[in-house]
Amino acid sequence: MDYNLISKELIKYLEDKFPDRLPPYADVPPGTDVKEIAYLQGQQSVVKLLTQLYEDDHGWTNNPSEN
């Protein structure tokens, strides 16, 4: 699906705006709000989906050594 709606700049912006701050499951502090974790997971899901769509259309991978 080549709609060219997603740019490399958009993906980088979203990664900066919504960094993957989820700790590994074993490191989640006791009492952490489940809703907050679900919200952060949702953000990451959107960033990953848009990245995958861009990669599918352009063959670009988010590899810092290539930039």
ChimeraX attribute file (.defattr): number of C-alpha atoms within 10 A of each C-alpha:
attribute: neighborCount
match mode: 1-to-1
recipient: residues
	/A:1	7
	/A:2	10
	/A:3	8
	/A:4	10
	/A:5	9
	/A:6	16
	/A:7	13
	/A:8	16
	/A:9	9
	/A:10	14
	/A:11	17
	/A:12	14
	/A:13	13
	/A:14	18
	/A:15	16
	/A:16	10
	/A:17	10
	/A:18	14
	/A:19	13
	/A:20	13
	/A:21	10
	/A:22	13
	/A:23	10
	/A:24	7
	/A:25	7
	/A:26	6
	/A:27	8
	/A:28	12
	/A:29	9
	/A:30	6
	/A:31	6
	/A:32	9
	/A:33	10
	/A:34	8
	/A:35	9
	/A:36	10
	/A:37	15
	/A:38	12
	/A:39	11
	/A:40	15
	/A:41	15
	/A:42	12
	/A:43	17
	/A:44	19
	/A:45	12
	/A:46	13
	/A:47	21
	/A:48	15
	/A:49	11
	/A:50	19
	/A:51	22
	/A:52	16
	/A:53	18
	/A:54	23
	/A:55	15
	/A:56	13
	/A:57	13
	/A:58	14
	/A:59	9
	/A:60	13
	/A:61	14
	/A:62	14
	/A:63	7
	/A:64	6
	/A:65	5
	/A:66	7
	/A:67	6
